[in-house]
């Protein structure tokens, strides 16, 4: 017997696995994501820009 709805045939992606969380914002970092590991801190790509400072003359 065929299903009545075409959506019953859709492919379900496997759930992404959490590797760790960002120590700044608390968002999940998943396996395969790039992140920064600095002195035992895990920092996501979005948060690393908060630490960027422009060197300027006084």
Protein Blocks (a to p, Z undefined) as FASTA:
>chain_A
ZZfbfklmpccddddddfbdcfklopacdehiacddeehiacdfklmmmmpccdddZZ
